Amino acid sequence: MHTRTLLALSLLLVLSCVAYMTLGVKAGWAFILPFRGTKLVALLTVAVSISTATVLFQAITHNRILTPSIMGFDALYVLLLTGAVYGLGGFAVADLPPLLVFAVTAGIMVGASLMLFGTLLLSKGQDLIVMILTGVIFGTLFRALTSFMQRLIDPNEFSVVQVASYARFNDIETEILWPAGAVMAVALIAAWRMRYRLDVLMLGRETAINLGEQPRTRYLQVLVIIAVLVSVSTALVGPVALLGLLVVALAHVVTPTPHHAILLPSAALISAITLVGGQTVMERVLHLTTPLAVIVDVLGGMVFLFLVLRGLRA
């Protein structure tokens, strides 16, 4: 049954990609193929990165409400970039090779994630309320520090930070697409190899230990993968707040199973369909009258409220 669902989702994704590449074509294919093709690859990269990071994070936190974005991972990335602009200057950061900025920021993200969230997971991994409150506090702190530094930055340099502070599916950072895609591929391979271990971790810490697993080690490994994937998506299009929550919730509805061998590809396909299909509609039908990020955040917010209210009634 799940195999048929995945095949149907794959077919729908192919149709979305074909529509994105062919609708409204007016220029020659020699221009259209590299231009739209690059953006299509970027959208697929972002979609898979966000969905995989969310599935992994929900696996180690044992709930379907928390996502890396809600816990402040995206805000941490923007804070690091703002700190670089504040310390080095906007023009100096803009002159740096984009790949260098991505590599340094991703490395710091991994270290900060292990320090901030690793300690929390190892001590209070089962406490949903503590996790939510901590995520809200971290996210608020990161955004407050970012806002404070932005007020101190020269107005002429503020544009460097402003571009990175919002999701921008129409203005993708294609200069780092291929290196970021390679990094994402390595992270995806690592995540896929852990798919059965994730099933064991979902059974609880004590059960996982009894089955021969090492939760502490796996949690830290998964956090590294999540930090890398969030860095990839945020570097390419900026912070996308609630896409992960939306697509993973849909994946649980479309493919209701606890097995990550099904959830990982299901969430990735739904995420890719959402971004590629949504961007096709926004660009070709609505002519960019409404940013796709706004629609995603509205739908994601509704899903978040539904999950919270359902949890309170349970």
C-alpha positions in Angstrom: 0.0 0.0 0.0 2.7 2.5 1.0 4.7 1.6 -2.2 1.7 2.6 -4.3 1.4 5.9 -2.4 5.1 6.6 -2.9 4.8 5.9 -6.6 1.8 8.2 -6.9 3.7 11.0 -5.1 6.7 10.4 -7.3 4.4 10.7 -10.4 2.9 13.9 -9.0 6.3 15.3 -8.4 7.4 14.6 -12.0 4.3 16.3 -13.3 5.0 19.3 -11.0 8.6 19.5 -12.3 7.4 19.3 -16.0 4.9 22.0 -15.4 7.5 24.2 -13.7 9.9 23.8 -16.7 7.4 24.2 -19.5 4.5 26.5 -18.5 4.8 30.0 -19.9 7.9 29.3 -21.9 8.6 32.2 -24.3 12.4 32.2 -24.6 14.6 29.6 -26.3 15.3 26.4 -24.5 19.0 27.1 -24.5 18.2 29.8 -21.9 15.2 28.2 -20.2 16.8 24.9 -19.4 19.8 26.2 -17.4 17.8 29.0 -15.8 14.7 27.1 -14.7 16.7 23.9 -14.2 19.0 25.5 -11.7 16.1 26.9 -9.7 14.3 23.6 -9.9 17.3 21.7 -8.4 17.5 24.4 -5.7 13.8 24.0 -4.8 14.2 20.2 -4.6 17.3 20.5 -2.5 15.6 22.8 0.0 12.5 20.7 0.1 14.4 17.5 0.9 16.6 19.2 3.4 13.8 20.7 5.4 11.6 17.5 5.3 14.4 15.2 6.3 15.6 17.5 9.1 12.1 17.7 10.5 11.5 13.9 10.4 14.9 13.4 12.2 14.2 16.0 14.8 10.7 14.6 15.6 12.2 11.1 15.9 14.7 12.1 18.6 12.2 14.3 20.4 9.4 11.8 20.3 6.7 14.1 19.2 5.1 15.5 16.0 4.9 19.2 17.0 8.5 20.3 17.3 10.6 21.1 14.3 14.1 22.6 13.9 12.6 25.9 12.9 10.4 26.1 16.0 13.4 25.2 18.2 15.3 28.1 16.7 17.7 26.5 14.2 16.8 28.9 11.4 17.1 31.9 13.8 20.5 30.7 14.9 21.7 30.7 11.3 20.5 34.3 10.7 22.1 35.4 14.0 25.4 34.0 13.0 25.3 35.8 9.6 24.2 39.0 11.3 27.1 38.7 13.7 29.5 38.3 10.8 28.1 41.5 9.2 28.2 43.4 12.5 31.8 42.3 13.2 33.3 42.4 9.7 31.0 44.8 7.9 28.4 44.1 5.3 30.6 44.8 2.3 33.4 42.6 3.6 30.9 39.7 4.1 29.5 40.3 0.7 33.0 40.1 -0.9 33.7 36.8 0.9 33.2 33.7 -1.3 29.7 32.4 -0.6 31.0 28.9 -0.2 33.3 30.1 2.6 30.5 31.8 4.4 28.3 28.8 4.1 31.0 26.4 5.3 32.0 28.5 8.3 28.3 29.2 9.3 27.4 25.5 8.9 30.4 24.5 11.1 29.4 26.9 13.8 25.8 25.8 13.5 26.8 22.2 14.2 28.8 23.1 17.3 26.2 25.4 18.7 23.4 22.8 18.1 25.4 20.2 20.0 25.9 22.6 22.9 22.4 24.0 23.1 20.1 21.2 22.0 22.3 18.2 22.7 22.4 18.9 26.4 18.7 19.4 26.4 17.9 16.2 24.6 20.2 14.1 26.8 18.6 15.4 29.9 15.0 16.2 29.1 14.4 14.4 25.8 11.0 13.1 26.9 9.5 16.3 28.3 7.5 18.0 25.6 6.6 21.1 27.6 10.3 21.7 28.5 11.2 21.2 24.8 8.6 23.7 23.5 9.4 26.3 26.1 13.2 26.0 25.5 12.6 26.2 21.8 10.5 29.4 22.2 13.1 30.9 24.5 16.1 30.1 22.3 14.2 31.3 19.2 13.2 34.5 20.9 16.7 35.1 22.2 18.3 34.5 18.8 15.9 36.8 17.1 16.3 39.5 19.8 20.0 39.4 19.5 19.7 39.6 15.7 17.4 42.5 15.9 19.7 44.3 18.3 22.7 43.9 16.1 20.7 44.9 13.0 19.9 48.2 14.7 23.6 48.8 15.2 24.6 47.9 11.6 25.1 50.7 9.1 21.9 51.1 7.0 23.8 50.7 3.8 25.0 47.3 5.0 21.7 46.2 6.4 20.5 44.8 3.0 23.0 42.0 3.3 21.3 40.7 6.5 17.8 41.6 5.3 18.1 39.3 2.3 19.0 36.4 4.5 16.2 37.0 7.1 13.3 36.0 5.0 12.4 33.0 2.8 13.0 33.9 -0.9 12.0 31.2 -3.3 12.2 33.7 -6.2 15.8 34.7 -5.4 17.8 31.5 -4.7 21.5 31.6 -3.8 22.5 29.5 -6.7 26.3 30.2 -6.3 26.5 27.6 -3.5 23.9 25.2 -4.9 26.2 22.4 -6.1 28.5 22.4 -3.0 25.4 22.6 -0.8 23.7 19.9 -2.7 26.8 17.7 -2.3 26.8 18.3 1.5 23.1 17.6 1.6 23.6 14.3 -0.3 26.2 13.1 2.3 23.8 14.1 5.1 20.9 12.2 3.4 23.0 9.1 3.0 23.9 9.2 6.7 20.2 9.8 7.6 19.1 6.9 5.4 21.6 4.5 6.9 20.1 5.4 10.3 16.5 4.8 9.3 16.1 1.5 11.3 18.0 2.9 14.3 15.5 5.8 14.3 12.7 3.3 14.5 14.3 1.9 17.6 14.9 5.4 19.2 11.2 6.1 18.7 10.4 3.3 21.2 11.9 5.3 24.0 15.3 5.6 25.6 15.1 2.6 28.0 13.7 0.3 25.3 16.4 1.4 22.8 19.1 0.7 25.3 17.7 -2.8 26.0 17.7 -3.4 22.2 21.5 -2.6 22.1 21.2 1.0 20.9 23.1 4.0 22.2 20.6 6.9 22.4 23.2 9.5 23.6 25.5 8.8 20.6 22.6 8.6 18.1 21.0 11.9 19.4 24.3 13.8 18.8 24.8 12.2 15.4 21.2 13.1 14.4 21.7 16.7 15.6 24.8 17.1 13.4 22.8 15.9 10.4 19.9 18.3 11.2 22.3 21.3 11.7 23.9 20.6 8.3 20.5 20.2 6.5 19.1 23.4 8.1 22.3 25.2 7.1 21.8 24.1 3.5 18.2 25.1 3.2 18.7 28.5 5.0 21.7 29.3 3.0 19.8 28.8 -0.3 16.5 30.4 0.4 16.5 31.8 4.0 14.5 30.6 7.0 11.4 28.7 6.2 9.4 28.6 9.4 6.7 26.0 9.1 7.2 24.0 5.9 8.7 21.1 7.7 5.8 20.8 10.2 3.3 21.0 7.3 4.8 18.4 5.0 5.7 15.9 7.8 2.1 16.1 9.2 0.8 15.4 5.7 3.3 12.5 5.4 1.9 10.9 8.5 -1.6 11.3 7.0 -0.7 10.0 3.5 1.6 7.2 4.8 0.5 6.4 8.3 3.4 4.3 9.6 6.1 4.7 12.3 8.8 3.3 10.0 11.3 5.9 8.8 12.1 3.9 5.7 8.6 5.1 4.5 8.4 8.5 6.3 11.6 9.9 5.0 10.8 9.5 1.3 7.2 10.3 1.8 7.9 13.6 3.5 10.6 14.5 1.0 8.2 13.9 -1.9 5.4 15.9 -0.3 7.8 18.7 0.5 9.1 18.8 -3.1 5.6 18.8 -4.5 4.7 21.6 -2.2 7.6 23.8 -3.2 7.8 23.0 -6.9 4.0 22.9 -7.5 3.4 25.9 -5.3 6.1 28.0 -6.9 4.7 27.0 -10.3 1.3 28.3 -9.4 2.7 31.4 -7.8 5.0 32.3 -10.8 3.0 31.1 -13.8 -0.7 31.6 -12.6 -0.7 34.2 -9.9 2.4 36.1 -11.3 4.0 36.4 -7.9 1.2 38.4 -6.4 1.6 36.4 -3.1 4.9 34.9 -1.9 4.8 31.1 -1.5 6.4 31.5 1.9 3.4 33.3 3.2 1.0 30.6 2.1 3.2 27.9 3.6 3.5 29.7 6.9 -0.3 30.2 7.1 -1.0 26.5 6.4 1.8 25.4 8.7 0.5 27.6 11.5 -3.0 26.0 11.1 -1.4 22.6 11.3 0.6 23.5 14.4 -2.5 24.8 16.2 -4.4 21.7 15.2 -1.7 19.4 16.6 -1.4 21.4 19.8 -5.2 21.4 20.4 -5.5 17.7 19.6 -2.7 17.0 22.1 -4.4 19.0 24.8 -7.7 17.1 24.2 -5.9 13.8 24.3 
